[in-house]
Amino acid sequence: MNSLKAKKILLFAPCYFGYEKILVEELEKKGAEVTFVENKPFIHDSINKGTPWYLKFLSKKKEYLQKISKGSK
């Protein structure tokens, strides 16, 4: 790999077994200035809607809201 001296790198990656740290370290060893941004799954994306955990979350939310509304009467 050519020298990355004085290059700025914006790295988007998930935190996964520390691989992101190794990537940043290696890029910095090559001379790059690295900015790391953790890429997290987006909770409210259209892919996750309808999955069992999402539906379970929504059912718990309804229960919680019902308890609150009963308690305020």
Secondary structure, DSSP 8 states (H G I E B T S, - for coil): ----TT-EEEEEE---TTHHHHHHHHHHHTT-EEEEEE----TT-TTTTTSHHHHHHHHHHHHHHHHHHHHT-
